[in-house]
């Protein structure tokens, strides 16, 4: 029974590593997104995946911040 559990865990580990590699190929933020999906929390805009910050889209590396009224904006964008 323990061998069966070990085999199952090993198969799960191999499967998860294969899926993570394929997910990294499909979901990315720094390349053109014309025909590629952006990862969760990002949206394709002007050919690049940009981070969704409330109602605005931030460049890669920017921080989503709030002003005193509570509106969101991109801080430190390129």
C-alpha positions in Angstrom: 0.0 0.0 0.0 2.8 2.4 0.8 4.5 1.7 -2.6 1.2 2.6 -4.3 1.1 5.9 -2.4 4.8 6.7 -3.2 4.1 5.9 -6.9 1.1 8.2 -6.9 3.0 11.0 -5.3 5.9 10.6 -7.7 3.4 10.7 -10.7 1.8 13.8 -9.2 5.2 15.5 -8.9 6.2 14.7 -12.5 2.8 15.9 -13.7 2.9 19.2 -11.8 6.4 19.9 -13.1 5.3 19.3 -16.7 2.3 21.5 -16.2 4.3 24.3 -14.7 6.7 24.4 -17.6 3.8 24.5 -20.1 2.1 27.2 -18.1 5.2 29.4 -18.1 5.3 29.0 -21.9 1.7 30.2 -22.3 1.4 32.8 -19.5 4.0 35.6 -19.5 4.1 39.3 -19.1 7.2 40.6 -20.9 6.5 39.5 -24.5 3.9 40.5 -27.1 0.5 39.3 -26.2 -1.3 39.5 -29.6 -1.9 35.7 -29.7 -0.8 34.8 -26.2 -2.8 34.9 -23.0 -1.6 37.1 -20.1 -1.4 35.6 -16.7 -4.1 36.2 -14.0 -4.2 39.9 -13.0 -2.8 41.1 -16.3 -4.5 42.4 -19.5 -3.2 42.7 -23.0 -3.0 46.4 -24.0 -1.0 47.8 -26.9 0.7 44.5 -27.5 2.0 44.0 -24.0 0.6 42.3 -20.9 0.0 45.0 -18.3 -0.9 44.6 -14.6 -4.6 45.5 -13.7 -4.6 48.2 -11.0 -8.3 49.1 -10.3 -9.3 50.9 -13.5 -5.8 51.6 -14.8 -3.2 49.3 -16.4 0.4 49.4 -15.0 3.7 48.7 -16.8 5.8 45.8 -15.7 7.6 46.6 -12.4 5.1 49.3 -11.3 3.4 49.2 -7.9 -0.4 49.5 -7.6 -1.0 52.2 -5.0 -4.0 54.2 -3.6 -4.3 57.9 -3.1 -6.0 59.5 -0.1 -9.4 59.3 -1.8 -9.0 55.6 -2.4 -8.4 55.7 -6.2 -5.7 53.4 -7.5 -2.8 54.5 -9.6 0.5 53.1 -10.9 3.6 54.2 -8.8 7.1 53.9 -10.3 6.1 52.8 -13.8 8.7 52.8 -16.5 
